[in-house]
Every structure is written in structure tokens, then in C-alpha cells.
Amino acid sequence: MPQSSQLNFTHQLQDLMQRVGISSFKALVVSAGVSERQLLRLRRGEVQQMRVDTLLKLSQALQLSLTELVTTFDSTGMPQIWLQDGEQRRQDAASLQESKQLKREYQRLQVQLEQQRQILWQEFQQSTLGVLESWLLQWPTAAHKAEENPQLPAVKLLPLLRPMTQLLHQWGVEAIAPVGAELPYDPQMHQLLAGTAQPGERVKIRYTGYRQGDKLLYRAQVSPMQEG
């Protein structure tokens, strides 16, 4: 190929350089961070043989899009396959950036959810302690007095258990039956401490069980009624 045809894009390059205030080819080499050999290839219209990262540097220095740069300096017309390859690169880069953003957002949400969980747990603890306040303050003193005076009637300690009863009521927890109650034996609700009993036979509640709504928490512990 004659030398004159090899340099047929020099004028176009000079016009673009003038638009962005680059005064010489050497200044363009420094600004873009490319070699003089690569710049010579651009002036010859050999963009198809140039690396994409080199073209990106030149397009940024000349303030052009990559497509505009290739279209301007491709002497043969830009092949469709090159366009597709460039588009794929851009899509891959965009997908990678989006993936990084999603990862950062996921991590941010994890931190936010953990903070909310801690706040809710603290609020739950504070609410529970508020219900139990009188018991927390009075029970240790009452237990100490009971140790000092074994003759102290236990019935006097019962009012101190009201906050516990109130808390269970707020949570929807209820006893299956009171201690001492006599009921027909139900294997689903009752657990025998000793002996045997058939469903429907009378048993006595020894330790009460609990349920919360339709959910059974603990079966009541029972014993068979003595015959006679």
C-alpha cells in the first residue's frame, strides 16, 4: 500500500485533536498513554488490528465514544463482528458492575436487618422486664425472709407471682388445668407420671401443662385416681 494512502486519516485526527486542545501527536501520545506506533496505526486506519484497551484510551483522550472513533478511522468500514465483540464487552462490563452493586446492596440489607433484629429484641426484653418489674424487685427480698423464717406462710408469697401470670396472659399462654383437678384422661393433653390409664378414665393433675392458642406447649402430668 502506498505511503500516501496509509496516512489518509491524519487530517481527521488533527481536526479531532484541535477540538479538544491537543496541539501535537506527541501530546496525544502522552495524554492517552499509548505508544507512537499505535497512534500511527490509527492514522493509517488500522483500527481492526489495534487492541480494544488502546482504542478506549484514545477515545477518552479525544472525547469520543469507542464507536465514533472506530467509525472515523476504519478504512474498510467496521465489520459487524467487531461491533458485536465490542457490544459484548460493554455488556459484560455492565453486568459485572451491576453484580457488584447488587452484592453491596445485599450486604447493606444484611446489616440493616441485623440492626433491626437487635432493636426488636431489645424492645421485647424491655417490655417483658416492665411486666416483671414488681416481681424482680420484691421476690429476692421475700425469698430471703422465707429462708430466715421457715414458719412464714407460703400463701403470703403468692401475690408476688401475679406479674408472671400477667405476662403469660399477655402472650396467650394458658394452663391446661389447675393442679388438683380431676379430669378424663386424654393422652394428647396428659402425661402419666406412674401407673396406667385408659382414655376417658379419671386422672388427677399433679403438674399443670400449658398451651398457646391451638399449640400445645407442655402436657399436664397426671396420675390415676385411686379406686375405692
Beta strands, then each sheet from edge to edge (+ up, - down):
strand 1: 173-175
strand 2: 182-184
strand 3: 190-192
strand 4: 202-207
strand 5: 210-212
strand 6: 215-218
strand 7: 220-224
sheet 1: 1+ 5- 6+
sheet 2: 2+ 4- 7+ 3+
end
